Amino acid sequence: MSAHTSILDNILEPLSQSRVELLAAFKSVSDEYFNTSPVGTVQKDVFEDWSICEIVWYVGALDDVSRLRINDLAAGREARTGQTSRRPEHVSNVKVMLVWLNQSRAALRSSISRIAKNQLQGEPLLFKENLSQYEIILDEIIATENMSTRRVLDLVEMFRDE
């Protein structure tokens, strides 16, 4: 195994693990509660008010934004900001969302696998001495996915108790 493959594996393993955990939580979600918010009126920027659909959409949208940011860095451009896309109306049931999650992660993994060895070991950022820009982006995805997994499990439990 080459050093580059080893570095890629070290990056992709936590990313894969966080997705496995999200999908495990997502398996117990039914269409009945998929679009139900835990509160009556949803505030756009209040994560605790989001439905399971909104939470899981955000995870996939973050994959897409992160893929574009990684592509920017790999091409030698400054990484764009993390603006996620709006969820299309047709992505509103569990089955379609699963397809979306798989597609968004496959595209992200493809971008990551094309990063050259010297780019993975590039200049660290001053405020995070031991992390590359790539690792910062991927850490953000993992943290969001872990938080989202916990929230989906909480919502599934809440809806089950109703």
Secondary structure, DSSP 4 states (H G I P E B T S, - for coil): --HHHHHHHHHHHHHHHHHHHHHHHHTT--HHHHT--SSSS--TT-GGG--HHHHHHHHHHHHHHHHHHHHHHHTTSPPPP-PPPPPPTT--SHHHHHHHHHHHHHHHHHHHHT--HHHHT-PPBTTBTT--HHHHHHHHHHHHHHHHHHHHHHHHHHHHH-
